[in-house]
Amino acid sequence: MSGARRPGSGGGQPERLGDVLARAVVQPARRSRSLLARAERKWSRTVGEALAVHSWPRSLRRGLLTVEVDSSVLLAELGGYRRAELVGRLAGEPEPLGVREIRFVLADGDRG
């Protein structure tokens, strides 16, 4: 039985399991954290510091940005009145994240 081969190696040495796992598990996790960090920076620039203190990206998957907010009043405002505007503003950012939709959720401990 043959081991995994390095891509483009033309049948060279079997690839180490740690290398295969790094590509399959570790690297995607790093990219995901890096993408979320970029989303947090862009969110802060897009909504401004005053709103960014009360709302923050929780995840970004397949074009859906999930944003937590710390009050029900802000949830209603962002989720109702400003959602389309914010999607457009994020799309207009340099190096856009591919956000096509934003879902707002209430963070634990609603203070509104």
N, C-alpha and C positions, 0 to 999 in steps of 0.2 A: 504494500500500500504506500502511495507516495504522499509526502507532506505538502503543505501549502507552498506555493512558489511565489517569489517576489514578482510583482507586476513588471512586465517588460524585461524579465531576467533571462528569457529564452531557455528555461529549464535548468537554471543554476541550482544553487543550494536551497534546501528547504528553508522556509522562513520560520523564525522563532515565534513561538506562541505569544510571547509578550509584545512583539511588534504587531502581530495581527490584532491582539486585543486593544492595543493603544490606538490603532486606526479605527477600530469598530466601536470602542466605548469612550476612551479618554478624550480623544480629539473632538468628537461631536459634543461632548459635555463642555469642553473648554469653549468651543464656538458658541454654544448656547449661552454660557455665562457672559462671554464677550459681547454677544448680540444684545443681551439684556442690559449690560452696562452702557452700551451705545444708546439703547432706547431710553434709559434713565436720563442720560445727558441731553438727548434731543427733546425729551418730554419737558424737562426743566426749561430749556430755551424756548420751546413752543408755547407753553402756557404761562411762563413767567414765574419768578421766584415765589410770589404771593400764593399762587395756586399750587405750585410744585410742593410746597410744604404740606399741603393737605391731600395730595394725590401723587401716586407713584406707580410706574409699570410693575406688574407682577410677572407677566410672561408675554412672550411673542412667539407665536407658532402659526405657520402657514398663513401669514398675512393678518392674523387676528392679534391685536394688542389688547391684553387684559390689564386694566388700570384699577387699582384700589383707591378708594376715596374714604376720608375719615368722617364724613357726615352725610346724612340722608338728603339734606338740602343741596349740597354740592353734587351728589349722585344724580338728583333730578335735573340740575342745571346742565351738567356736562353730558349726561346720558340723553337728555331730551333736546335742549336748545343748541348745544355747541358741538355735538358729535361730528356732523358733516364738516363743519369748519375746521375742526382739529385734524381730521383725516387729511383734508386738503393741505393744511399747513405742514403736517408731517411729511406728506408726499413732496412738498416743495423744498424741503431741507436739502442741503448738500449731502451727498451719499445717502439717499433715502433708504429706509429699512424695509420697504415693501409692505407697509401697513395699508391694508384695504378696508379694515373694519376695526372699531374700538368697542370693547365691552367694558362697562364700568361696573364694579362690584363694591359693596360696602365692606370696609375693613372691620375686623373684630373691634368691639368697643366703640360703637357709634356715639359720637359726641354731639350730634346735631339734634 
